[in-house]
Amino acid sequence: MADAGKKSKATVRLTQTGSPIGRPQDQRQTLIGLGLNKMHRSVELEDSPAVRGMIRKVRHLVRVDNAG
């Protein structure tokens, strides 16, 4: 019953599909900030405006799935 008052946070699942090789440094750093550093790796992050902005910056390098 301790969890009854808590709301579950929405999450988003990212999978890196593109290589950062030959990309600008800021895009490489954004991938690292999202927790992605190798091809086909996946992470699950809290869905927030900051994360959405980072995803938008590297949208051509990642696949986005709504995890919940």
Secondary structure, DSSP 8 states (H G I E B T S, - for coil): -TTTT-----EEEEEE-S--TTS-HHHHHHHHHTT--STT-EEEEE--HHHHHHHHHTTTTEEEEE--
